[in-house]
Amino acid sequence: MTGSDNEEVVLRGIGPSLAASGISAADLLPNPKIELHDSTGALLATNDNWMDDPQKDQIISKGLAPDNALESALLAELPPDFTRPS
């Protein structure tokens, strides 16, 4: 992440709905789970089954809701210096 402001992002783990794009069931994740970690590896957020997430209405309002209830999505606000773990 760059810049000087926090950035709101929606992270999605898509699996079952990929079948509609012609991907065979054997080649997709049947129930993906998302974990967001900081640069030290500490767990910041997790989601399994996006419809159970308290932020599901915000994800829907952004037009980024997964098509399948078994898929994952989480809304996070990341600081400008956010980096992935090494």
PDB file as gemmi writes it, atoms N, CA and C in Angstrom:
CRYST1    1.000    1.000    1.000  90.00  90.00  90.00 P 1                      
ATOM      1  N   MET A   1       0.850  -1.168   0.000  1.00  0.00           N  
ATOM      2  CA  MET A   1       0.000   0.000   0.000  1.00  0.00           C  
ATOM      3  C   MET A   1       0.896   1.230   0.000  1.00  0.00           C  
ATOM      4  N   THR A   2       0.473   2.223  -0.725  1.00  0.00           N  
ATOM      5  CA  THR A   2       1.210   3.482  -0.751  1.00  0.00           C  
ATOM      6  C   THR A   2       0.240   4.630  -0.522  1.00  0.00           C  
ATOM      7  N   GLY A   3       0.776   5.819  -0.383  1.00  0.00           N  
ATOM      8  CA  GLY A   3      -0.056   6.988  -0.149  1.00  0.00           C  
ATOM      9  C   GLY A   3      -0.021   7.369   1.317  1.00  0.00           C  
ATOM     10  N   SER A   4      -0.905   8.293   1.683  1.00  0.00           N  
ATOM     11  CA  SER A   4      -0.901   8.781   3.058  1.00  0.00           C  
ATOM     12  C   SER A   4      -2.220   8.521   3.785  1.00  0.00           C  
ATOM     13  N   ASP A   5      -3.199   7.942   3.100  1.00  0.00           N  
ATOM     14  CA  ASP A   5      -4.504   7.688   3.708  1.00  0.00           C  
ATOM     15  C   ASP A   5      -4.755   6.186   3.825  1.00  0.00           C  
ATOM     16  N   ASN A   6      -5.566   5.823   4.809  1.00  0.00           N  
ATOM     17  CA  ASN A   6      -6.012   4.435   4.898  1.00  0.00           C  
ATOM     18  C   ASN A   6      -6.811   4.087   3.650  1.00  0.00           C  
ATOM     19  N   GLU A   7      -6.805   2.824   3.279  1.00  0.00           N  
ATOM     20  CA  GLU A   7      -7.525   2.362   2.093  1.00  0.00           C  
ATOM     21  C   GLU A   7      -8.487   1.259   2.504  1.00  0.00           C  
ATOM     22  N   GLU A   8      -9.758   1.427   2.149  1.00  0.00           N  
ATOM     23  CA  GLU A   8     -10.747   0.398   2.428  1.00  0.00           C  
ATOM     24  C   GLU A   8     -10.731  -0.612   1.284  1.00  0.00           C  
ATOM     25  N   VAL A   9     -10.634  -1.884   1.624  1.00  0.00           N  
ATOM     26  CA  VAL A   9     -10.578  -2.938   0.617  1.00  0.00           C  
ATOM     27  C   VAL A   9     -11.568  -4.038   0.977  1.00  0.00           C  
ATOM     28  N   VAL A  10     -12.025  -4.736  -0.045  1.00  0.00           N  
ATOM     29  CA  VAL A  10     -12.816  -5.948   0.138  1.00  0.00           C  
ATOM     30  C   VAL A  10     -11.991  -7.084  -0.438  1.00  0.00           C  
ATOM     31  N   LEU A  11     -11.704  -8.063   0.391  1.00  0.00           N  
ATOM     32  CA  LEU A  11     -10.968  -9.249  -0.020  1.00  0.00           C  
ATOM     33  C   LEU A  11     -11.965 -10.386  -0.166  1.00  0.00           C  
ATOM     34  N   ARG A  12     -11.854 -11.126  -1.269  1.00  0.00           N  
ATOM     35  CA  ARG A  12     -12.813 -12.209  -1.518  1.00  0.00           C  
ATOM     36  C   ARG A  12     -12.090 -13.509  -1.815  1.00  0.00           C  
ATOM     37  N   GLY A  13     -12.655 -14.583  -1.338  1.00  0.00           N  
ATOM     38  CA  GLY A  13     -12.197 -15.928  -1.668  1.00  0.00           C  
ATOM     39  C   GLY A  13     -13.313 -16.622  -2.425  1.00  0.00           C  
ATOM     40  N   ILE A  14     -13.157 -16.689  -3.738  1.00  0.00           N  
ATOM     41  CA  ILE A  14     -14.216 -17.226  -4.594  1.00  0.00           C  
ATOM     42  C   ILE A  14     -13.902 -18.680  -4.934  1.00  0.00           C  
ATOM     43  N   GLY A  15     -14.904 -19.521  -4.878  1.00  0.00           N  
ATOM     44  CA  GLY A  15     -14.718 -20.935  -5.183  1.00  0.00           C  
ATOM     45  C   GLY A  15     -15.895 -21.501  -5.942  1.00  0.00           C  
ATOM     46  N   PRO A  16     -16.962 -21.893  -5.255  1.00  0.00           N  
ATOM     47  CA  PRO A  16     -18.077 -22.569  -5.924  1.00  0.00           C  
ATOM     48  C   PRO A  16     -18.682 -21.793  -7.097  1.00  0.00           C  
ATOM     49  N   SER A  17     -18.745 -20.484  -7.028  1.00  0.00           N  
ATOM     50  CA  SER A  17     -19.368 -19.731  -8.121  1.00  0.00           C  
ATOM     51  C   SER A  17     -18.530 -19.729  -9.398  1.00  0.00           C  
ATOM     52  N   LEU A  18     -17.269 -20.158  -9.309  1.00  0.00           N  
ATOM     53  CA  LEU A  18     -16.434 -20.245 -10.511  1.00  0.00           C  
ATOM     54  C   LEU A  18     -16.924 -21.321 -11.476  1.00  0.00           C  
ATOM     55  N   ALA A  19     -17.754 -22.238 -10.995  1.00  0.00           N  
ATOM     56  CA  ALA A  19     -18.319 -23.270 -11.866  1.00  0.00           C  
ATOM     57  C   ALA A  19     -19.130 -22.633 -12.991  1.00  0.00           C  
ATOM     58  N   ALA A  20     -19.749 -21.492 -12.740  1.00  0.00           N  
ATOM     59  CA  ALA A  20     -20.525 -20.788 -13.771  1.00  0.00           C  
ATOM     60  C   ALA A  20     -19.635 -20.258 -14.888  1.00  0.00           C  
ATOM     61  N   SER A  21     -18.337 -20.165 -14.645  1.00  0.00           N  
ATOM     62  CA  SER A  21     -17.388 -19.708 -15.657  1.00  0.00           C  
ATOM     63  C   SER A  21     -16.726 -20.880 -16.375  1.00  0.00           C  
ATOM     64  N   GLY A  22     -17.214 -22.081 -16.119  1.00  0.00           N  
ATOM     65  CA  GLY A  22     -16.704 -23.252 -16.807  1.00  0.00           C  
ATOM     66  C   GLY A  22     -15.587 -23.985 -16.092  1.00  0.00           C  
ATOM     67  N   ILE A  23     -15.261 -23.588 -14.873  1.00  0.00           N  
ATOM     68  CA  ILE A  23     -14.225 -24.283 -14.114  1.00  0.00           C  
ATOM     69  C   ILE A  23     -14.862 -25.508 -13.461  1.00  0.00           C  
ATOM     70  N   SER A  24     -14.221 -26.654 -13.624  1.00  0.00           N  
ATOM     71  CA  SER A  24     -14.808 -27.885 -13.101  1.00  0.00           C  
ATOM     72  C   SER A  24     -14.771 -27.891 -11.574  1.00  0.00           C  
ATOM     73  N   ALA A  25     -15.725 -28.579 -10.983  1.00  0.00           N  
ATOM     74  CA  ALA A  25     -15.819 -28.658  -9.523  1.00  0.00           C  
ATOM     75  C   ALA A  25     -14.545 -29.232  -8.923  1.00  0.00           C  
ATOM     76  N   ALA A  26     -13.866 -30.092  -9.650  1.00  0.00           N  
ATOM     77  CA  ALA A  26     -12.624 -30.693  -9.151  1.00  0.00           C  
ATOM     78  C   ALA A  26     -11.482 -29.682  -9.079  1.00  0.00           C  
ATOM     79  N   ASP A  27     -11.605 -28.558  -9.807  1.00  0.00           N  
ATOM     80  CA  ASP A  27     -10.527 -27.576  -9.882  1.00  0.00           C  
ATOM     81  C   ASP A  27     -10.769 -26.316  -9.054  1.00  0.00           C  
ATOM     82  N   LEU A  28     -11.843 -26.261  -8.298  1.00  0.00           N  
ATOM     83  CA  LEU A  28     -12.106 -25.066  -7.501  1.00  0.00           C  
ATOM     84  C   LEU A  28     -12.185 -25.395  -6.020  1.00  0.00           C  
ATOM     85  N   LEU A  29     -12.015 -24.387  -5.209  1.00  0.00           N  
ATOM     86  CA  LEU A  29     -12.113 -24.571  -3.762  1.00  0.00           C  
ATOM     87  C   LEU A  29     -13.594 -24.627  -3.378  1.00  0.00           C  
ATOM     88  N   PRO A  30     -14.025 -25.683  -2.707  1.00  0.00           N  
ATOM     89  CA  PRO A  30     -15.446 -25.807  -2.382  1.00  0.00           C  
ATOM     90  C   PRO A  30     -15.916 -24.873  -1.262  1.00  0.00           C  
ATOM     91  N   ASN A  31     -14.996 -24.451  -0.383  1.00  0.00           N  
ATOM     92  CA  ASN A  31     -15.379 -23.616   0.748  1.00  0.00           C  
ATOM     93  C   ASN A  31     -14.166 -22.784   1.185  1.00  0.00           C  
ATOM     94  N   PRO A  32     -13.797 -21.758   0.391  1.00  0.00           N  
ATOM     95  CA  PRO A  32     -12.587 -20.985   0.709  1.00  0.00           C  
ATOM     96  C   PRO A  32     -12.726 -20.160   1.987  1.00  0.00           C  
ATOM     97  N   LYS A  33     -11.599 -19.980   2.650  1.00  0.00           N  
ATOM     98  CA  LYS A  33     -11.514 -19.166   3.865  1.00  0.00           C  
ATOM     99  C   LYS A  33     -10.428 -18.122   3.650  1.00  0.00           C  
ATOM    100  N   ILE A  34     -10.655 -16.905   4.142  1.00  0.00           N  
ATOM    101  CA  ILE A  34      -9.684 -15.819   4.018  1.00  0.00           C  
ATOM    102  C   ILE A  34      -9.110 -15.502   5.394  1.00  0.00           C  
ATOM    103  N   GLU A  35      -7.800 -15.262   5.410  1.00  0.00           N  
ATOM    104  CA  GLU A  35      -7.140 -14.740   6.604  1.00  0.00           C  
ATOM    105  C   GLU A  35      -6.311 -13.535   6.173  1.00  0.00           C  
ATOM    106  N   LEU A  36      -6.403 -12.448   6.911  1.00  0.00           N  
ATOM    107  CA  LEU A  36      -5.603 -11.253   6.673  1.00  0.00           C  
ATOM    108  C   LEU A  36      -4.597 -11.142   7.807  1.00  0.00           C  
ATOM    109  N   HIS A  37      -3.317 -11.091   7.444  1.00  0.00           N  
ATOM    110  CA  HIS A  37      -2.230 -11.005   8.419  1.00  0.00           C  
ATOM    111  C   HIS A  37      -1.454  -9.710   8.207  1.00  0.00           C  
ATOM    112  N   ASP A  38      -0.869  -9.177   9.267  1.00  0.00           N  
ATOM    113  CA  ASP A  38       0.007  -8.017   9.114  1.00  0.00           C  
ATOM    114  C   ASP A  38       1.423  -8.478   8.780  1.00  0.00           C  
ATOM    115  N   SER A  39       2.353  -7.544   8.684  1.00  0.00           N  
ATOM    116  CA  SER A  39       3.712  -7.873   8.258  1.00  0.00           C  
ATOM    117  C   SER A  39       4.461  -8.735   9.271  1.00  0.00           C  
ATOM    118  N   THR A  40       3.973  -8.829  10.501  1.00  0.00           N  
ATOM    119  CA  THR A  40       4.602  -9.702  11.494  1.00  0.00           C  
ATOM    120  C   THR A  40       3.996 -11.104  11.467  1.00  0.00           C  
ATOM    121  N   GLY A  41       2.940 -11.276  10.696  1.00  0.00           N  
ATOM    122  CA  GLY A  41       2.243 -12.552  10.630  1.00  0.00           C  
ATOM    123  C   GLY A  41       1.059 -12.647  11.567  1.00  0.00           C  
ATOM    124  N   ALA A  42       0.808 -11.592  12.351  1.00  0.00           N  
ATOM    125  CA  ALA A  42      -0.331 -11.596  13.272  1.00  0.00           C  
ATOM    126  C   ALA A  42      -1.646 -11.579  12.488  1.00  0.00           C  
ATOM    127  N   LEU A  43      -2.576 -12.373  12.936  1.00  0.00           N  
ATOM    128  CA  LEU A  43      -3.883 -12.453  12.300  1.00  0.00           C  
ATOM    129  C   LEU A  43      -4.698 -11.206  12.630  1.00  0.00           C  
ATOM    130  N   LEU A  44      -5.147 -10.495  11.582  1.00  0.00           N  
ATOM    131  CA  LEU A  44      -5.951  -9.277  11.762  1.00  0.00           C  
ATOM    132  C   LEU A  44      -7.445  -9.549  11.588  1.00  0.00           C  
ATOM    133  N   ALA A  45      -7.765 -10.409  10.634  1.00  0.00           N  
ATOM    134  CA  ALA A  45      -9.174 -10.699  10.348  1.00  0.00           C  
ATOM    135  C   ALA A  45      -9.258 -12.027   9.609  1.00  0.00           C  
ATOM    136  N   THR A  46     -10.410 -12.646   9.720  1.00  0.00           N  
ATOM    137  CA  THR A  46     -10.649 -13.903   9.015  1.00  0.00           C  
ATOM    138  C   THR A  46     -12.113 -13.977   8.615  1.00  0.00           C  
ATOM    139  N   ASN A  47     -12.388 -14.747   7.561  1.00  0.00           N  
ATOM    140  CA  ASN A  47     -13.772 -14.947   7.165  1.00  0.00           C  
ATOM    141  C   ASN A  47     -13.913 -16.310   6.514  1.00  0.00           C  
ATOM    142  N   ASP A  48     -14.970 -16.987   6.892  1.00  0.00           N  
ATOM    143  CA  ASP A  48     -15.384 -18.237   6.267  1.00  0.00           C  
ATOM    144  C   ASP A  48     -16.897 -18.126   6.146  1.00  0.00           C  
ATOM    145  N   ASN A  49     -17.384 -18.124   4.945  1.00  0.00           N  
ATOM    146  CA  ASN A  49     -18.817 -17.968   4.662  1.00  0.00           C  
ATOM    147  C   ASN A  49     -19.247 -16.518   4.874  1.00  0.00           C  
ATOM    148  N   TRP A  50     -19.117 -15.740   3.859  1.00  0.00           N  
ATOM    149  CA  TRP A  50     -19.286 -14.285   3.928  1.00  0.00           C  
ATOM    150  C   TRP A  50     -20.641 -13.845   4.461  1.00  0.00           C  
ATOM    151  N   MET A  51     -21.680 -14.642   4.300  1.00  0.00           N  
ATOM    152  CA  MET A  51     -23.007 -14.249   4.787  1.00  0.00           C  
ATOM    153  C   MET A  51     -23.060 -14.201   6.318  1.00  0.00           C  
ATOM    154  N   ASP A  52     -22.080 -14.830   6.981  1.00  0.00           N  
ATOM    155  CA  ASP A  52     -22.017 -14.806   8.442  1.00  0.00           C  
ATOM    156  C   ASP A  52     -21.226 -13.615   8.964  1.00  0.00           C  
ATOM    157  N   ASP A  53     -20.612 -12.841   8.066  1.00  0.00           N  
ATOM    158  CA  ASP A  53     -19.768 -11.721   8.471  1.00  0.00           C  
ATOM    159  C   ASP A  53     -20.625 -10.537   8.908  1.00  0.00           C  
ATOM    160  N   PRO A  54     -20.275  -9.875  10.013  1.00  0.00           N  
ATOM    161  CA  PRO A  54     -21.052  -8.711  10.462  1.00  0.00           C  
ATOM    162  C   PRO A  54     -21.046  -7.558   9.456  1.00  0.00           C  
ATOM    163  N   GLN A  55     -20.112  -7.558   8.528  1.00  0.00           N  
ATOM    164  CA  GLN A  55     -20.017  -6.485   7.533  1.00  0.00           C  
ATOM    165  C   GLN A  55     -20.662  -6.862   6.197  1.00  0.00           C  
ATOM    166  N   LYS A  56     -21.474  -7.914   6.185  1.00  0.00           N  
ATOM    167  CA  LYS A  56     -22.038  -8.391   4.922  1.00  0.00           C  
ATOM    168  C   LYS A  56     -22.853  -7.314   4.202  1.00  0.00           C  
ATOM    169  N   ASP A  57     -23.590  -6.474   4.935  1.00  0.00           N  
ATOM    170  CA  ASP A  57     -24.390  -5.432   4.282  1.00  0.00           C  
ATOM    171  C   ASP A  57     -23.503  -4.408   3.570  1.00  0.00           C  
ATOM    172  N   GLN A  58     -22.351  -4.097   4.156  1.00  0.00           N  
ATOM    173  CA  GLN A  58     -21.415  -3.167   3.518  1.00  0.00           C  
ATOM    174  C   GLN A  58     -20.797  -3.797   2.269  1.00  0.00           C  
ATOM    175  N   ILE A  59     -20.494  -5.078   2.330  1.00  0.00           N  
ATOM    176  CA  ILE A  59     -19.942  -5.781   1.171  1.00  0.00           C  
ATOM    177  C   ILE A  59     -20.973  -5.805   0.043  1.00  0.00           C  
ATOM    178  N   ILE A  60     -22.219  -6.068   0.376  1.00  0.00           N  
ATOM    179  CA  ILE A  60     -23.297  -6.059  -0.615  1.00  0.00           C  
ATOM    180  C   ILE A  60     -23.436  -4.668  -1.227  1.00  0.00           C  
ATOM    181  N   SER A  61     -23.423  -3.619  -0.398  1.00  0.00           N  
ATOM    182  CA  SER A  61     -23.624  -2.253  -0.905  1.00  0.00           C  
ATOM    183  C   SER A  61     -22.504  -1.821  -1.850  1.00  0.00           C  
ATOM    184  N   LYS A  62     -21.328  -2.414  -1.726  1.00  0.00           N  
ATOM    185  CA  LYS A  62     -20.215  -2.092  -2.620  1.00  0.00           C  
ATOM    186  C   LYS A  62     -20.274  -2.888  -3.919  1.00  0.00           C  
ATOM    187  N   GLY A  63     -21.258  -3.792  -4.028  1.00  0.00           N  
ATOM    188  CA  GLY A  63     -21.395  -4.590  -5.241  1.00  0.00           C  
ATOM    189  C   GLY A  63     -20.341  -5.683  -5.354  1.00  0.00           C  
ATOM    190  N   LEU A  64     -19.774  -6.093  -4.225  1.00  0.00           N  
ATOM    191  CA  LEU A  64     -18.689  -7.079  -4.246  1.00  0.00           C  
ATOM    192  C   LEU A  64     -19.037  -8.365  -3.509  1.00  0.00           C  
ATOM    193  N   ALA A  65     -20.308  -8.605  -3.309  1.00  0.00           N  
ATOM    194  CA  ALA A  65     -20.731  -9.813  -2.609  1.00  0.00           C  
ATOM    195  C   ALA A  65     -20.481 -11.041  -3.474  1.00  0.00           C  
ATOM    196  N   PRO A  66     -19.891 -12.087  -2.906  1.00  0.00           N  
ATOM    197  CA  PRO A  66     -19.756 -13.337  -3.644  1.00  0.00           C  
ATOM    198  C   PRO A  66     -21.131 -13.908  -3.998  1.00  0.00           C  
ATOM    199  N   ASP A  67     -21.158 -14.762  -5.012  1.00  0.00           N  
ATOM    200  CA  ASP A  67     -22.419 -15.360  -5.457  1.00  0.00           C  
ATOM    201  C   ASP A  67     -22.855 -16.547  -4.613  1.00  0.00           C  
ATOM    202  N   ASN A  68     -21.936 -17.133  -3.860  1.00  0.00           N  
ATOM    203  CA  ASN A  68     -22.235 -18.345  -3.110  1.00  0.00           C  
ATOM    204  C   ASN A  68     -21.974 -18.103  -1.625  1.00  0.00           C  
ATOM    205  N   ALA A  69     -22.867 -18.575  -0.782  1.00  0.00           N  
ATOM    206  CA  ALA A  69     -22.743 -18.354   0.670  1.00  0.00           C  
ATOM    207  C   ALA A  69     -21.524 -19.047   1.277  1.00  0.00           C  
ATOM    208  N   LEU A  70     -20.963 -20.052   0.599  1.00  0.00           N  
ATOM    209  CA  LEU A  70     -19.776 -20.739   1.107  1.00  0.00           C  
ATOM    210  C   LEU A  70     -18.486 -19.970   0.814  1.00  0.00           C  
ATOM    211  N   GLU A  71     -18.573 -18.939  -0.005  1.00  0.00           N  
ATOM    212  CA  GLU A  71     -17.391 -18.164  -0.347  1.00  0.00           C  
ATOM    213  C   GLU A  71     -17.098 -17.142   0.750  1.00  0.00           C  
ATOM    214  N   SER A  72     -15.908 -16.562   0.693  1.00  0.00           N  
ATOM    215  CA  SER A  72     -15.450 -15.667   1.751  1.00  0.00           C  
ATOM    216  C   SER A  72     -15.311 -14.242   1.252  1.00  0.00           C  
ATOM    217  N   ALA A  73     -15.535 -13.311   2.159  1.00  0.00           N  
ATOM    218  CA  ALA A  73     -15.288 -11.897   1.868  1.00  0.00           C  
ATOM    219  C   ALA A  73     -15.127 -11.173   3.194  1.00  0.00           C  
ATOM    220  N   LEU A  74     -14.221 -10.228   3.196  1.00  0.00           N  
ATOM    221  CA  LEU A  74     -14.091  -9.384   4.375  1.00  0.00           C  
ATOM    222  C   LEU A  74     -13.730  -7.974   3.946  1.00  0.00           C  
ATOM    223  N   LEU A  75     -14.224  -7.038   4.709  1.00  0.00           N  
ATOM    224  CA  LEU A  75     -13.980  -5.619   4.495  1.00  0.00           C  
ATOM    225  C   LEU A  75     -12.943  -5.181   5.514  1.00  0.00           C  
ATOM    226  N   ALA A  76     -11.901  -4.526   5.032  1.00  0.00           N  
ATOM    227  CA  ALA A  76     -10.838  -4.088   5.936  1.00  0.00           C  
ATOM    228  C   ALA A  76     -10.362  -2.704   5.542  1.00  0.00           C  
ATOM    229  N   GLU A  77      -9.924  -1.952   6.530  1.00  0.00           N  
ATOM    230  CA  GLU A  77      -9.290  -0.654   6.285  1.00  0.00           C  
ATOM    231  C   GLU A  77      -7.810  -0.835   6.586  1.00  0.00           C  
ATOM    232  N   LEU A  78      -7.003  -0.650   5.552  1.00  0.00           N  
ATOM    233  CA  LEU A  78      -5.569  -0.888   5.676  1.00  0.00           C  
ATOM    234  C   LEU A  78      -4.810   0.426   5.723  1.00  0.00           C  
ATOM    235  N   PRO A  79      -3.794   0.511   6.575  1.00  0.00           N  
ATOM    236  CA  PRO A  79      -2.989   1.729   6.656  1.00  0.00           C  
ATOM    237  C   PRO A  79      -2.087   1.867   5.426  1.00  0.00           C  
ATOM    238  N   PRO A  80      -1.613   3.074   5.142  1.00  0.00           N  
ATOM    239  CA  PRO A  80      -0.811   3.289   3.937  1.00  0.00           C  
ATOM    240  C   PRO A  80       0.500   2.507   3.919  1.00  0.00           C  
ATOM    241  N   ASP A  81       0.989   2.082   5.061  1.00  0.00           N  
ATOM    242  CA  ASP A  81       2.250   1.341   5.099  1.00  0.00           C  
ATOM    243  C   ASP A  81       2.029  -0.170   5.214  1.00  0.00           C  
ATOM    244  N   PHE A  82       0.821  -0.621   4.926  1.00  0.00           N  
ATOM    245  CA  PHE A  82       0.512  -2.050   5.060  1.00  0.00           C  
ATOM    246  C   PHE A  82       1.305  -2.840   4.025  1.00  0.00           C  
ATOM    247  N   THR A  83       1.967  -3.898   4.474  1.00  0.00           N  
ATOM    248  CA  THR A  83       2.705  -4.772   3.574  1.00  0.00           C  
ATOM    249  C   THR A  83       2.392  -6.215   3.932  1.00  0.00           C  
ATOM    250  N   ARG A  84       2.628  -7.085   2.998  1.00  0.00           N  
ATOM    251  CA  ARG A  84       2.405  -8.510   3.253  1.00  0.00           C  
ATOM    252  C   ARG A  84       3.569  -9.067   4.074  1.00  0.00           C  
ATOM    253  N   PRO A  85       3.317 -10.167   4.791  1.00  0.00           N  
ATOM    254  CA  PRO A  85       4.413 -10.777   5.553  1.00  0.00           C  
ATOM    255  C   PRO A  85       5.535 -11.242   4.641  1.00  0.00           C  
ATOM    256  N   SER A  86       6.763 -11.184   5.106  1.00  0.00           N  
ATOM    257  CA  SER A  86       7.900 -11.636   4.312  1.00  0.00           C  
ATOM    258  C   SER A  86       8.028 -13.133   4.368  1.00  0.00           C  
TER     259      SER A  86                                                      
END                                                                             
